[in-house]
């Protein structure tokens, strides 16, 4: 399944087009973006340190995968159904934050929901040693804003490969 991810770092726009299982950077999207990651240069550097330079590695960590999240047909279709913005914060002295906008609509200034997690719990989720659902149910992932976003987002990210 083909898709486009949009990344905005300090106002500079990048497109990651996925076609035939390969991802390539481009100045223009091959199709309407399924999601947009927005962050500043400092948070981008910290994200790269934590997850490598792979947006899929970061998303994999959020879903409890020890590696990259695969953009399967069902995941892309489910992500296309989510229409909102989510702020994700790893709290620590050298943590990071980013906002993910789902859909190709214009980028919103304010997220609908904010998820916060301590850096040690995030590391446990990234390694696959701590299940994100368990982290959420035990209060390790804090949620502010629209709690209704959690269900379609979980369905989109946790759908089978």
C-alpha positions as CSV (number, residue, x, y, z in Angstrom):
1,X,0.0,0.0,0.0
2,X,1.4,3.4,-0.9
3,X,1.3,6.3,1.5
4,X,2.9,9.7,2.2
5,X,4.1,10.9,5.6
6,X,4.8,14.6,6.0
7,X,7.4,15.9,8.5
8,X,7.8,19.5,9.5
9,X,11.0,20.4,11.4
10,X,11.2,24.1,12.5
11,X,8.8,25.0,9.7
12,X,10.8,23.1,7.0
13,X,8.6,20.6,5.2
14,X,9.6,17.1,4.1
15,X,7.6,14.3,2.4
16,X,8.3,10.7,2.8
17,X,6.6,8.8,0.0
18,X,6.1,5.1,0.4
19,X,5.6,3.0,-2.7
20,X,6.1,-0.6,-3.3
21,X,7.5,-1.1,0.2
22,X,10.2,1.5,-0.3
23,X,10.3,5.0,1.4
24,X,11.9,8.0,-0.3
25,X,12.2,11.6,0.6
26,X,10.7,14.2,-1.8
27,X,9.9,17.8,-2.0
28,X,6.3,17.0,-2.9
29,X,3.8,14.4,-1.7
30,X,3.0,11.5,-4.0
31,X,-0.5,11.5,-2.4
32,X,-2.3,13.3,0.4
33,X,-0.4,12.7,3.7
34,X,-1.7,10.1,6.0
35,X,0.0,11.7,8.9
36,X,2.3,14.7,9.7
37,X,5.0,14.9,12.4
38,X,5.7,18.4,13.6
39,X,8.7,19.2,15.9
40,X,11.5,21.6,16.4
41,X,15.2,20.9,15.6
42,X,16.1,20.2,19.3
43,X,13.3,17.7,19.7
44,X,14.1,16.1,16.3
45,X,17.7,15.5,17.4
46,X,16.5,13.9,20.7
47,X,14.0,11.8,18.8
48,X,16.7,10.6,16.5
49,X,18.8,9.7,19.5
50,X,15.9,7.7,21.0
51,X,14.4,6.1,17.9
52,X,17.0,6.4,15.2
53,X,16.3,8.4,12.2
54,X,13.2,6.4,11.4
55,X,9.7,7.7,11.9
56,X,8.6,4.1,11.8
57,X,11.0,3.2,14.6
58,X,9.4,5.9,16.7
59,X,5.9,4.7,15.9
60,X,7.0,1.2,16.6
61,X,8.1,2.2,20.1
62,X,4.8,3.8,20.8
63,X,2.9,0.7,19.9
64,X,5.2,-1.6,21.9
65,X,7.2,-3.0,19.0
66,X,10.9,-3.5,19.6
67,X,11.5,-2.3,16.0
68,X,9.9,-0.3,13.3
69,X,6.2,-0.3,12.8
70,X,5.2,-1.6,9.4
71,X,2.8,0.4,7.4
72,X,0.5,-2.4,6.3
73,X,-2.6,-1.8,4.2
74,X,-4.8,-2.2,7.2
75,X,-2.8,0.3,9.3
76,X,-2.7,2.9,6.5
77,X,-6.5,2.5,6.0
78,X,-7.1,2.9,9.7
79,X,-4.8,5.9,10.0
80,X,-6.6,7.6,7.1
81,X,-9.8,7.3,9.3
82,X,-8.2,9.3,12.2
83,X,-8.8,13.1,11.8
84,X,-7.2,14.9,14.7
85,X,-3.9,16.0,16.3
86,X,-2.0,14.3,19.1
87,X,0.9,15.7,21.1
88,X,3.4,13.1,22.4
89,X,5.8,14.1,25.2
90,X,8.6,12.1,26.7
91,X,9.2,13.8,30.0
92,X,12.8,14.1,31.3
93,X,15.6,16.6,31.4
94,X,16.5,15.6,27.9
95,X,13.1,14.3,26.7
96,X,11.4,15.4,23.5
97,X,7.9,16.3,22.2
98,X,6.2,16.2,18.8
99,X,2.8,16.7,17.4
100,X,1.3,14.1,15.0
101,X,-1.5,15.3,12.8
102,X,-3.6,12.6,11.3
103,X,-5.0,13.1,7.8
104,X,-4.2,15.6,5.1
105,X,-6.1,18.5,6.5
106,X,-4.2,21.7,7.3
107,X,-2.0,21.4,10.3
108,X,-3.8,22.5,13.5
109,X,-2.0,24.8,15.9
110,X,-3.4,23.0,19.0
111,X,-3.5,19.2,19.5
112,X,-6.8,17.5,20.5
113,X,-5.0,15.2,22.9
114,X,-1.7,15.1,24.7
115,X,0.0,11.9,25.8
116,X,2.9,12.1,28.3
117,X,5.2,9.4,29.4
118,X,8.4,9.3,31.5
119,X,11.6,8.6,29.6
120,X,12.2,5.3,31.5
121,X,8.7,4.0,30.6
122,X,9.2,5.1,27.0
123,X,12.5,3.2,26.9
124,X,10.7,0.1,28.2
125,X,8.0,0.4,25.5
126,X,10.6,1.0,22.8
127,X,12.4,-2.2,23.8
128,X,9.2,-4.2,23.8
129,X,9.5,-5.0,27.6
130,X,6.5,-2.9,28.6
131,X,3.2,-3.1,26.8
132,X,1.7,0.3,25.9
133,X,-1.8,-0.9,26.9
134,X,-0.5,-1.9,30.3
135,X,1.4,1.4,30.6
136,X,-1.9,3.3,29.8
137,X,-4.0,1.2,32.2
138,X,-1.5,1.7,35.0
139,X,-1.4,5.4,34.6
140,X,2.2,5.4,33.2
141,X,0.9,7.2,30.1
142,X,-0.9,10.3,31.0
143,X,-3.7,11.6,28.8
144,X,-5.0,15.2,28.6
145,X,-7.7,16.4,26.2
146,X,-9.8,14.2,23.9
147,X,-9.8,10.7,25.4
148,X,-12.0,9.6,22.4
149,X,-9.0,9.8,20.2
150,X,-7.4,6.8,22.0
151,X,-9.6,4.2,20.4
152,X,-9.2,5.0,16.7
153,X,-5.5,5.6,17.2
154,X,-5.1,2.3,19.0
155,X,-7.0,0.5,16.2
156,X,-4.8,2.2,13.6
157,X,-1.5,1.5,15.2
158,X,-2.1,-1.9,16.7
159,X,-3.8,-3.6,13.8
160,X,-2.0,-6.8,12.7
161,X,0.9,-6.7,10.3
